[in-house]
Amino acid sequence: MTKKLENMTQEERWAHFDKMREKEREDRQKRLEKLTDEQREAISQMKKACESIMSAYQEMYHPNWSDIVQLDDAMRNFNYQLNQERD
């Protein structure tokens, strides 16, 4: 029988949530493996383009901070959902 979250020690909670995050990552990876090579290439191209746009936008313009935060959040979610590391 597993312990309820509220009855776990801090270390047990950390281990529990680490295990949950790892399972989520593995599940995403399994779904990603079902993509075709063309789909993977399209994802890679889109990721590079978004990172380039974000960098250029920050340098060329003095954007509203909320615009940058929104774009950065979208990229973080994209990277998270596709198990991508930020370069």
N, CA, C and O atoms as CSV, one atom per row, in Angstrom:
chain,resi,resn,atom,element,x,y,z
A,1,MET,N,N,0.847,-1.174,0.000
A,1,MET,CA,C,0.000,0.000,0.000
A,1,MET,C,C,0.896,1.243,0.000
A,1,MET,O,O,1.840,1.335,0.785
A,2,THR,N,N,0.600,2.174,-0.866
A,2,THR,CA,C,1.409,3.383,-0.938
A,2,THR,C,C,0.933,4.417,0.071
A,2,THR,O,O,-0.240,4.473,0.442
A,3,LYS,N,N,1.881,5.223,0.496
A,3,LYS,CA,C,1.563,6.284,1.440
A,3,LYS,C,C,0.828,7.406,0.734
A,3,LYS,O,O,1.025,7.655,-0.455
A,4,LYS,N,N,-0.024,8.076,1.493
A,4,LYS,CA,C,-0.650,9.279,0.963
A,4,LYS,C,C,0.395,10.387,0.969
A,4,LYS,O,O,1.308,10.402,1.795
A,5,LEU,N,N,0.242,11.286,0.055
A,5,LEU,CA,C,1.198,12.374,-0.101
A,5,LEU,C,C,1.424,13.137,1.206
A,5,LEU,O,O,2.557,13.473,1.551
A,6,GLU,N,N,0.354,13.401,1.913
A,6,GLU,CA,C,0.487,14.180,3.150
A,6,GLU,C,C,1.207,13.415,4.261
A,6,GLU,O,O,1.667,14.021,5.229
A,7,ASN,N,N,1.307,12.096,4.131
A,7,ASN,CA,C,2.000,11.288,5.139
A,7,ASN,C,C,3.449,10.992,4.775
A,7,ASN,O,O,4.150,10.311,5.523
A,8,MET,N,N,3.900,11.500,3.634
A,8,MET,CA,C,5.269,11.257,3.186
A,8,MET,C,C,6.224,12.270,3.792
A,8,MET,O,O,5.849,13.399,4.108
A,9,THR,N,N,7.463,11.839,3.945
A,9,THR,CA,C,8.500,12.779,4.347
A,9,THR,C,C,8.842,13.644,3.136
A,9,THR,O,O,8.441,13.337,2.013
A,10,GLN,N,N,9.581,14.719,3.366
A,10,GLN,CA,C,9.973,15.601,2.265
A,10,GLN,C,C,10.766,14.826,1.197
A,10,GLN,O,O,10.545,15.007,-0.001
A,11,GLU,N,N,11.671,13.982,1.636
A,11,GLU,CA,C,12.476,13.198,0.702
A,11,GLU,C,C,11.603,12.236,-0.102
A,11,GLU,O,O,11.825,12.042,-1.297
A,12,GLU,N,N,10.621,11.639,0.550
A,12,GLU,CA,C,9.712,10.726,-0.146
A,12,GLU,C,C,8.876,11.484,-1.183
A,12,GLU,O,O,8.639,10.980,-2.280
A,13,ARG,N,N,8.426,12.706,-0.829
A,13,ARG,CA,C,7.670,13.520,-1.789
A,13,ARG,C,C,8.534,13.877,-2.992
A,13,ARG,O,O,8.079,13.801,-4.133
A,14,TRP,N,N,9.780,14.266,-2.736
A,14,TRP,CA,C,10.688,14.598,-3.845
A,14,TRP,C,C,10.851,13.397,-4.769
A,14,TRP,O,O,10.772,13.524,-5.991
A,15,ALA,N,N,11.079,12.229,-4.168
A,15,ALA,CA,C,11.258,11.017,-4.964
A,15,ALA,C,C,9.973,10.689,-5.735
A,15,ALA,O,O,10.025,10.278,-6.894
A,16,HIS,N,N,8.832,10.871,-5.087
A,16,HIS,CA,C,7.543,10.615,-5.717
A,16,HIS,C,C,7.355,11.507,-6.946
A,16,HIS,O,O,6.994,11.023,-8.019
A,17,PHE,N,N,7.599,12.809,-6.787
A,17,PHE,CA,C,7.399,13.734,-7.899
A,17,PHE,C,C,8.469,13.558,-8.978
A,17,PHE,O,O,8.197,13.758,-10.162
A,18,ASP,N,N,9.681,13.186,-8.572
A,18,ASP,CA,C,10.717,12.877,-9.578
A,18,ASP,C,C,10.272,11.694,-10.437
A,18,ASP,O,O,10.431,11.702,-11.657
A,19,LYS,N,N,9.721,10.692,-9.787
A,19,LYS,CA,C,9.248,9.506,-10.505
A,19,LYS,C,C,8.095,9.867,-11.444
A,19,LYS,O,O,8.035,9.376,-12.571
A,20,MET,N,N,7.182,10.721,-10.983
A,20,MET,CA,C,6.062,11.153,-11.824
A,20,MET,C,C,6.563,11.924,-13.050
A,20,MET,O,O,6.096,11.696,-14.166
A,21,ARG,N,N,7.526,12.848,-12.835
A,21,ARG,CA,C,8.076,13.618,-13.955
A,21,ARG,C,C,8.775,12.713,-14.956
A,21,ARG,O,O,8.646,12.910,-16.164
A,22,GLU,N,N,9.506,11.735,-14.473
A,22,GLU,CA,C,10.208,10.812,-15.358
A,22,GLU,C,C,9.216,9.982,-16.173
A,22,GLU,O,O,9.433,9.754,-17.363
A,23,LYS,N,N,8.139,9.534,-15.548
A,23,LYS,CA,C,7.120,8.776,-16.276
A,23,LYS,C,C,6.477,9.640,-17.349
A,23,LYS,O,O,6.250,9.167,-18.462
A,24,GLU,N,N,6.177,10.900,-17.036
A,24,GLU,CA,C,5.602,11.812,-18.030
A,24,GLU,C,C,6.566,11.994,-19.206
A,24,GLU,O,O,6.148,11.981,-20.364
A,25,ARG,N,N,7.863,12.164,-18.901
A,25,ARG,CA,C,8.855,12.342,-19.950
A,25,ARG,C,C,8.928,11.092,-20.834
A,25,ARG,O,O,8.998,11.200,-22.059
A,26,GLU,N,N,8.912,9.925,-20.221
A,26,GLU,CA,C,8.947,8.676,-20.984
A,26,GLU,C,C,7.707,8.527,-21.858
A,26,GLU,O,O,7.804,8.077,-22.999
A,27,ASP,N,N,6.541,8.900,-21.332
A,27,ASP,CA,C,5.306,8.836,-22.115
A,27,ASP,C,C,5.376,9.768,-23.319
A,27,ASP,O,O,4.981,9.390,-24.422
A,28,ARG,N,N,5.880,10.990,-23.109
A,28,ARG,CA,C,6.036,11.928,-24.234
A,28,ARG,C,C,7.004,11.365,-25.258
A,28,ARG,O,O,6.781,11.484,-26.463
A,29,GLN,N,N,8.093,10.743,-24.774
A,29,GLN,CA,C,9.091,10.188,-25.690
A,29,GLN,C,C,8.484,9.084,-26.544
A,29,GLN,O,O,8.774,8.999,-27.737
A,30,LYS,N,N,7.657,8.248,-25.959
A,30,LYS,CA,C,7.002,7.182,-26.724
A,30,LYS,C,C,6.136,7.766,-27.833
A,30,LYS,O,O,6.115,7.249,-28.950
A,31,ARG,N,N,5.416,8.857,-27.519
A,31,ARG,CA,C,4.592,9.499,-28.545
A,31,ARG,C,C,5.460,10.133,-29.619
A,31,ARG,O,O,5.115,10.095,-30.801
A,32,LEU,N,N,6.579,10.712,-29.218
A,32,LEU,CA,C,7.475,11.336,-30.192
A,32,LEU,C,C,8.076,10.314,-31.147
A,32,LEU,O,O,8.292,10.610,-32.322
A,33,GLU,N,N,8.342,9.137,-30.654
A,33,GLU,CA,C,8.933,8.087,-31.485
A,33,GLU,C,C,7.996,7.646,-32.598
A,33,GLU,O,O,8.432,7.023,-33.566
A,34,LYS,N,N,6.719,7.961,-32.467
A,34,LYS,CA,C,5.748,7.615,-33.503
A,34,LYS,C,C,5.735,8.628,-34.647
A,34,LYS,O,O,5.105,8.385,-35.676
A,35,LEU,N,N,6.422,9.761,-34.481
A,35,LEU,CA,C,6.461,10.769,-35.539
A,35,LEU,C,C,7.315,10.285,-36.703
A,35,LEU,O,O,8.254,9.509,-36.522
A,36,THR,N,N,6.981,10.748,-37.882
A,36,THR,CA,C,7.786,10.412,-39.057
A,36,THR,C,C,9.044,11.283,-39.057
A,36,THR,O,O,9.124,12.271,-38.326
A,37,ASP,N,N,10.016,10.912,-39.876
A,37,ASP,CA,C,11.233,11.718,-40.001
A,37,ASP,C,C,10.907,13.124,-40.484
A,37,ASP,O,O,11.519,14.096,-40.042
A,38,GLU,N,N,9.938,13.232,-41.396
A,38,GLU,CA,C,9.543,14.543,-41.906
A,38,GLU,C,C,8.939,15.408,-40.802
A,38,GLU,O,O,9.202,16.609,-40.739
A,39,GLN,N,N,8.138,14.805,-39.940
A,39,GLN,CA,C,7.546,15.547,-38.830
A,39,GLN,C,C,8.632,16.005,-37.848
A,39,GLN,O,O,8.589,17.128,-37.346
A,40,ARG,N,N,9.593,15.134,-37.584
A,40,ARG,CA,C,10.692,15.510,-36.684
A,40,ARG,C,C,11.502,16.664,-37.275
A,40,ARG,O,O,11.891,17.584,-36.555
A,41,GLU,N,N,11.752,16.615,-38.568
A,41,GLU,CA,C,12.505,17.682,-39.227
A,41,GLU,C,C,11.722,18.997,-39.179
A,41,GLU,O,O,12.303,20.058,-38.951
A,42,ALA,N,N,10.420,18.928,-39.391
A,42,ALA,CA,C,9.586,20.131,-39.319
A,42,ALA,C,C,9.632,20.735,-37.915
A,42,ALA,O,O,9.688,21.956,-37.763
A,43,ILE,N,N,9.609,19.893,-36.909
A,43,ILE,CA,C,9.691,20.365,-35.523
A,43,ILE,C,C,11.036,21.044,-35.284
A,43,ILE,O,O,11.099,22.122,-34.693
A,44,SER,N,N,12.088,20.418,-35.738
A,44,SER,CA,C,13.425,20.986,-35.571
A,44,SER,C,C,13.545,22.337,-36.258
A,44,SER,O,O,14.099,23.278,-35.690
A,45,GLN,N,N,13.031,22.436,-37.468
A,45,GLN,CA,C,13.086,23.702,-38.202
A,45,GLN,C,C,12.279,24.789,-37.491
A,45,GLN,O,O,12.718,25.935,-37.390
A,46,MET,N,N,11.095,24.417,-37.001
A,46,MET,CA,C,10.261,25.396,-36.303
A,46,MET,C,C,10.924,25.874,-35.023
A,46,MET,O,O,10.879,27.060,-34.699
A,47,LYS,N,N,11.531,24.963,-34.305
A,47,LYS,CA,C,12.215,25.322,-33.065
A,47,LYS,C,C,13.348,26.309,-33.336
A,47,LYS,O,O,13.476,27.317,-32.642
A,48,LYS,N,N,14.161,26.020,-34.336
A,48,LYS,CA,C,15.269,26.915,-34.681
A,48,LYS,C,C,14.759,28.280,-35.129
A,48,LYS,O,O,15.318,29.311,-34.756
A,49,ALA,N,N,13.694,28.283,-35.930
A,49,ALA,CA,C,13.136,29.543,-36.415
A,49,ALA,C,C,12.595,30.385,-35.263
A,49,ALA,O,O,12.833,31.592,-35.218
A,50,CYS,N,N,11.885,29.776,-34.351
A,50,CYS,CA,C,11.332,30.516,-33.203
A,50,CYS,C,C,12.444,31.085,-32.330
A,50,CYS,O,O,12.361,32.228,-31.882
A,51,GLU,N,N,13.478,30.296,-32.090
A,51,GLU,CA,C,14.593,30.784,-31.273
A,51,GLU,C,C,15.291,31.946,-31.971
A,51,GLU,O,O,15.686,32.912,-31.317
A,52,SER,N,N,15.447,31.865,-33.281
A,52,SER,CA,C,16.083,32.925,-34.041
A,52,SER,C,C,15.241,34.199,-34.017
A,52,SER,O,O,15.765,35.296,-33.829
A,53,ILE,N,N,13.939,34.043,-34.208
A,53,ILE,CA,C,13.031,35.193,-34.184
A,53,ILE,C,C,13.060,35.857,-32.817
A,53,ILE,O,O,13.112,37.083,-32.721
A,54,MET,N,N,13.027,35.059,-31.767
A,54,MET,CA,C,13.020,35.630,-30.429
A,54,MET,C,C,14.298,36.408,-30.166
A,54,MET,O,O,14.255,37.498,-29.595
A,55,SER,N,N,15.415,35.869,-30.571
A,55,SER,CA,C,16.693,36.547,-30.376
A,55,SER,C,C,16.747,37.852,-31.172
A,55,SER,O,O,17.127,38.894,-30.638
A,56,ALA,N,N,16.368,37.789,-32.437
A,56,ALA,CA,C,16.402,38.984,-33.295
A,56,ALA,C,C,15.424,40.033,-32.788
A,56,ALA,O,O,15.741,41.223,-32.784
A,57,TYR,N,N,14.267,39.618,-32.370
A,57,TYR,CA,C,13.243,40.542,-31.884
A,57,TYR,C,C,13.745,41.306,-30.672
A,57,TYR,O,O,13.524,42.512,-30.555
A,58,GLN,N,N,14.417,40.610,-29.777
A,58,GLN,CA,C,14.935,41.253,-28.579
A,58,GLN,C,C,16.029,42.256,-28.922
A,58,GLN,O,O,16.125,43.307,-28.288
A,59,GLU,N,N,16.858,41.943,-29.923
A,59,GLU,CA,C,17.964,42.821,-30.289
A,59,GLU,C,C,17.517,44.022,-31.110
A,59,GLU,O,O,18.013,45.130,-30.902
A,60,MET,N,N,16.594,43.821,-32.035
A,60,MET,CA,C,16.210,44.875,-32.973
A,60,MET,C,C,15.205,45.852,-32.391
A,60,MET,O,O,15.266,47.051,-32.663
A,61,TYR,N,N,14.307,45.355,-31.615
A,61,TYR,CA,C,13.232,46.170,-31.079
A,61,TYR,C,C,13.346,46.187,-29.573
A,61,TYR,O,O,14.059,45.385,-28.971
A,62,HIS,N,N,12.670,47.063,-29.016
A,62,HIS,CA,C,12.567,47.081,-27.562
A,62,HIS,C,C,11.139,46.671,-27.246
A,62,HIS,O,O,10.280,47.500,-26.946
A,63,PRO,N,N,10.913,45.366,-27.324
A,63,PRO,CA,C,9.534,44.874,-27.208
A,63,PRO,C,C,8.987,45.022,-25.802
A,63,PRO,O,O,9.715,45.218,-24.829
A,64,ASN,N,N,7.685,44.922,-25.745
A,64,ASN,CA,C,7.049,44.845,-24.432
A,64,ASN,C,C,7.526,43.564,-23.771
A,64,ASN,O,O,7.581,42.510,-24.405
A,65,TRP,N,N,7.859,43.657,-22.531
A,65,TRP,CA,C,8.351,42.493,-21.815
A,65,TRP,C,C,7.337,41.348,-21.872
A,65,TRP,O,O,7.722,40.182,-21.954
A,66,SER,N,N,6.060,41.675,-21.829
A,66,SER,CA,C,5.036,40.629,-21.842
A,66,SER,C,C,5.069,39.835,-23.148
A,66,SER,O,O,4.771,38.641,-23.148
A,67,ASP,N,N,5.429,40.489,-24.270
A,67,ASP,CA,C,5.541,39.773,-25.542
A,67,ASP,C,C,6.652,38.730,-25.479
A,67,ASP,O,O,6.483,37.593,-25.921
A,68,ILE,N,N,7.786,39.134,-24.924
A,68,ILE,CA,C,8.921,38.216,-24.813
A,68,ILE,C,C,8.585,37.076,-23.861
A,68,ILE,O,O,8.892,35.917,-24.140
A,69,VAL,N,N,7.965,37.402,-22.758
A,69,VAL,CA,C,7.595,36.363,-21.787
A,69,VAL,C,C,6.625,35.370,-22.425
A,69,VAL,O,O,6.754,34.161,-22.230
A,70,GLN,N,N,5.664,35.872,-23.178
A,70,GLN,CA,C,4.691,34.998,-23.824
A,70,GLN,C,C,5.369,34.091,-24.848
A,70,GLN,O,O,5.071,32.898,-24.904
A,71,LEU,N,N,6.268,34.635,-25.651
A,71,LEU,CA,C,6.993,33.827,-26.633
A,71,LEU,C,C,7.906,32.821,-25.936
A,71,LEU,O,O,7.994,31.666,-26.352
A,72,ASP,N,N,8.578,33.258,-24.888
A,72,ASP,CA,C,9.452,32.357,-24.147
A,72,ASP,C,C,8.647,31.229,-23.502
A,72,ASP,O,O,9.078,30.076,-23.514
A,73,ASP,N,N,7.493,31.550,-22.946
A,73,ASP,CA,C,6.631,30.516,-22.363
A,73,ASP,C,C,6.191,29.503,-23.416
A,73,ASP,O,O,6.159,28.299,-23.162
A,74,ALA,N,N,5.854,30.009,-24.599
A,74,ALA,CA,C,5.438,29.108,-25.678
A,74,ALA,C,C,6.587,28.187,-26.075
A,74,ALA,O,O,6.383,26.994,-26.298
A,75,MET,N,N,7.800,28.746,-26.163
A,75,MET,CA,C,8.960,27.919,-26.511
A,75,MET,C,C,9.266,26.896,-25.412
A,75,MET,O,O,9.604,25.748,-25.704
A,76,ARG,N,N,9.147,27.310,-24.168
A,76,ARG,CA,C,9.380,26.371,-23.063
A,76,ARG,C,C,8.380,25.217,-23.107
A,76,ARG,O,O,8.752,24.058,-22.919
A,77,ASN,N,N,7.109,25.540,-23.357
A,77,ASN,CA,C,6.087,24.509,-23.444
A,77,ASN,C,C,6.351,23.597,-24.638
A,77,ASN,O,O,6.223,22.377,-24.533
A,78,PHE,N,N,6.720,24.188,-25.766
A,78,PHE,CA,C,7.066,23.417,-26.963
A,78,PHE,C,C,8.207,22.457,-26.649
A,78,PHE,O,O,8.122,21.264,-26.942
A,79,ASN,N,N,9.277,22.984,-26.050
A,79,ASN,CA,C,10.431,22.147,-25.712
A,79,ASN,C,C,10.059,21.057,-24.715
A,79,ASN,O,O,10.510,19.918,-24.839
A,80,TYR,N,N,9.245,21.402,-23.736
A,80,TYR,CA,C,8.827,20.432,-22.718
A,80,TYR,C,C,8.006,19.305,-23.353
A,80,TYR,O,O,8.260,18.126,-23.108
A,81,GLN,N,N,7.029,19.680,-24.164
A,81,GLN,CA,C,6.150,18.690,-24.762
A,81,GLN,C,C,6.892,17.769,-25.723
A,81,GLN,O,O,6.476,16.631,-25.940
A,82,LEU,N,N,7.988,18.257,-26.298
A,82,LEU,CA,C,8.729,17.462,-27.268
A,82,LEU,C,C,10.051,16.948,-26.721
A,82,LEU,O,O,10.906,16.485,-27.476
A,83,ASN,N,N,10.217,17.032,-25.405
A,83,ASN,CA,C,11.447,16.551,-24.749
A,83,ASN,C,C,12.684,17.135,-25.407
A,83,ASN,O,O,13.671,16.429,-25.613
A,84,GLN,N,N,12.637,18.413,-25.737
A,84,GLN,CA,C,13.767,19.084,-26.382
A,84,GLN,C,C,14.558,19.851,-25.328
A,84,GLN,O,O,13.993,20.406,-24.385
A,85,GLU,N,N,15.861,19.870,-25.507
A,85,GLU,CA,C,16.714,20.677,-24.656
A,85,GLU,C,C,16.873,22.031,-25.313
A,85,GLU,O,O,16.964,22.131,-26.537
A,86,ARG,N,N,16.906,23.056,-24.512
A,86,ARG,CA,C,17.172,24.391,-25.052
A,86,ARG,C,C,18.648,24.526,-25.310
A,86,ARG,O,O,19.470,24.197,-24.455
A,87,ASP,N,N,18.987,25.009,-26.484
A,87,ASP,CA,C,20.394,25.206,-26.833
A,87,ASP,C,C,20.915,26.504,-26.271
A,87,ASP,O,O,22.084,26.836,-26.466
